[in-house]
Amino acid sequence: MNAETFCEHFATFADAPDGVQKLRGLILQLAIPGRLVPQDENDGSASVNLLDPSVDSSSNAAPPPNRRTCAELIDDSSWPGDLPESWAASTLDEVCSQITDGEHITPPRTPDGEIPLATAKNVRDGFIDLQTTDFITRATAEKCWRRCQPSHNDILMVCVGATIGRLTVLNHPQSFVIVRSVALF
């Protein structure tokens, strides 16, 4: 199935029992092999960008000799399908400068706190909602930020509870602290 067929039958999928779960699975199934968007052969190789982001992907330059290739990192027998030629597989630790979750011991909340405390309920599909949250003092937040401080272009994902997998990419967020139920990439 491709994206065009998916769009034609969207209402059928959406109305089916467990429709949302099935839609998420189908979207993922289409996204991994690159069938959600048109592929452009002129884009160059993604493996060059993954190995050295400063390299222009259209140059088809060889990867730096001290970096492993994607083929060395991925066991083909476990991969769910073929990738488009211009794509490359990579592990999260190769493309993320930090992978962690929030505070494991929830910081003390305070009614006169200045900094929002974000939990799984605050991570929405595509945005962070800090309208309904508890607060902590700035001093407590600064201690928490030594471990991780959410910032622009970080990805937050719910990693505990009923909404596991819900995520958002931060876009110039206000300062806040996350707890254990939220992972940061």
N, C-alpha and C positions, 0 to 999 in steps of 0.2 A: 504494500500500500504506500502511496506517496501523499504529500501534503494536499494535493488537489482533491484526491479521492476522500481524504479525511475531512476536508472542508465541506464537500458535497453531502457527507453523511453525518455531520456534526450533531444535528438534532437527535438522530437515532442513538448515537453514542451517549449523549448527555442525558437522555430520558431513560436509559436502560438501568436495571437494578445495579447498584455499585458503579454507576456511570462515571462519577468523578474519579474513582480509583482506576477504572479501566481507561479513562481518557489520559490520566497521568502516565500510565504504563505505555499506552500507544504513542504519546508524544515523545517519551524517552526512546521508545523503539525506533521512531522515525529520526530523532535527533542524532543518535549515536552514529549511524552510517551517513549522516549528512543529507537526509532527504526532506528536511523542513524548509531549506532555502536553496536557491539555485547555486550550483557550484561553478566557479570561474577558473578555468585553467590558467589564467594570467595571474592568479593570486600568488603563485609560487608555493614553495614547500613550507608547511607549518613546522616541520622538524627543525628547520634552520632557525626560526624564531624562538622555538622552545629552548634550543641549546644556547643561543646567543641573541637576546632581543635587540642588540645594537646592529645586527646584520640585516641588511635589506633583503627581504625574502625573495625578491625578483632576481637577485644576483646568483642564486643557486650555488652559493659558496659552500664548501665542505664544512662540516661541523668542526669545532675546535678539537684537537686530538686528545685532550684530557677529559672529554665528556663522553659518556656512554651514549650509544644511539638508542632510539626508541625500541628498535627490534630487540636489543639486549635487555630491555626493562620489562617487556610485556611477553608473557607466555601466550603464544597465539592460540593454544587450545582453550584458554579461558576467555578470549575476547568474543563478544556477542555477535560480531559481524565484520564485514569488510568496511574499511574507512575509505572515503574519497582520496584520490591520489595526493591532493594538496594538503590533506590533514595529517596530523601526527598524534600518537597516543603519548601521554605523559602521566606521571604520578603527581599527586597534590604537592608532595614535598619538593618537587622540582619547580613548580610554578607559584608557590606561596612562600612568603618570607616568614610567616608564622601560622601555625595550626594549633589551636588551643580551645579551651572553653572558659567560661567565666568563673567567678569566685565559687569555691566549693563550700566555704562557710559563709553563708549569706551575711553581708555586712549589716550592722545595726541600723535599723530604720529610725528616722527622726522626723517629727512633724514640721520642724523648721529647717529641714535639709535643703541643700541647694542643687544637688546633682541627682538626676533620675536614676533609678535602679531598674534595668530592663530584664524581664524574665521571658519565658517562652510566649506568654500571652501578648507581649508587645511586638513580637516579630510577626508581621503580616505577610501575605503574598505580595512581595515587591516593595514593601515599605516598612519602616519602624514606626510604631504608634506609641508615643510616650504621653498621651493624654490621660490615661488612667494608670498610674504607677506610684510606687513609694519613692521616697527620697532619702539620701544619705548626706552626711556633711562633706564638704570639700576635702577636709583632711583625710577622711576615710577613703574618699574616691582617689586621692593621690596615691595612697598606699595600694589600692587595687590596680591602678594604672601601671604600676611597676611590672605587673604580670602581663596585662594586656589592656590596651586602650583603643576601642573601636574608632576607626577614622575613615576618611574618604576612600571609596572603592573597596573596602573590606566587605567580605561576604559574611553575613550572619545566618546561621541555620539552627532551627530548633532540633535539639538532639535528645530530648527526654519528653515523654508524654504523648498525648493523643495526636499532636500535630508534628511529629517527627518528620523532618525533611522540608518543612516550610522554610523559605529563605528569602533574603533580600540583599541587594547590593546597596551599601550606604553611599549617599550622595551628600557630601559636606554636612555631616550630622552635627547636632549640638553635642556637647560633652555628656556622656552617660557611662554607667558601669553595667557590665553583664554578669549574670549568675550562671551556675553550672548547667542549667537547662539550655543554654545558648552556646553554640560553637562559633568560633571566629576563624575565618580563613583570610 
